[in-house]
C-alpha cells in the first residue's frame, strides 16, 4: 500500500509499506493492505512501519490523524 507520513514542515515518509502500526487515541492498531476505509485520531506515541523490503521505520509523534482508503494511507502528525 502507498503511505505518506507528513508534518507541517516536512514529509517524514513517502513510499510503500506492508504494515503500519499506529498509536490511536483508543489504543494501538495496525493497518495492512486492503484494510477497510478508516479515519482516526492519533495520540502521542510511535508509528511503526514495515516497508516492502521488510525494513522497519519508526517515527515518534505527538498526535495527529490518519486516513486510509483504497490502499492509500495518509498520516498527518505533529
C-alpha positions in Angstrom: 0.0 0.0 0.0 1.1 3.6 -0.5 1.9 5.5 2.7 2.6 9.2 3.2 3.6 10.5 6.7 3.8 14.2 6.9 4.0 17.0 9.4 3.5 20.7 8.9 7.2 21.4 8.0 8.4 18.2 6.4 7.5 14.9 4.8 8.7 12.0 7.0 7.9 9.1 4.7 6.5 8.7 1.2 6.6 5.1 -0.2 5.2 1.6 0.0 4.6 -0.4 3.2 3.3 -3.8 4.2 2.3 -2.9 7.7 1.7 0.3 9.6 1.2 0.3 13.4 -0.3 3.5 14.9 -0.9 4.9 18.3 -4.6 5.6 18.2 -6.4 7.5 20.9 -8.2 4.3 21.9 -5.0 2.2 21.7 -2.6 0.9 19.2 -3.9 -0.5 15.9 -2.5 -1.8 12.6 -3.3 -1.2 9.0 -2.5 -3.8 6.4 -3.1 -3.9 2.7 -6.8 -4.0 1.7 -7.9 -2.5 5.1 -11.4 -1.2 5.3 -11.6 2.6 4.9 -10.8 4.4 8.2 -10.3 7.9 9.6 -8.9 8.0 13.2 -7.2 10.4 15.6 -3.7 9.6 16.9 -2.2 10.2 20.3 1.4 10.7 21.4 3.4 7.6 20.6 5.4 5.8 17.9 4.4 4.9 14.4 6.0 1.7 13.3 6.1 0.9 9.6 7.4 -2.2 7.7 8.3 -1.3 4.1 8.2 -3.6 1.0 11.8 -4.6 1.7 11.0 -5.7 5.3 12.9 -2.7 6.8 11.4 -1.2 9.9 11.0 2.5 10.3 9.8 4.3 13.4 8.5 7.8 13.9 7.8 9.5 17.3 4.7 11.6 17.1 2.8 13.9 19.5 -0.6 13.3 17.9 -2.3 13.6 14.5 -4.9 11.9 12.2 -4.8 9.1 9.8 -7.0 8.4 6.7 -6.9 5.0 4.9 -8.8 4.3 1.7 -8.1 2.0 -1.3 -4.6 1.0 -0.2 -3.6 4.7 0.3 -2.7 5.8 3.7 -2.2 9.5 4.6 -0.9 10.3 8.1 -0.7 13.9 9.3 1.3 14.3 12.5 2.7 16.8 14.9 
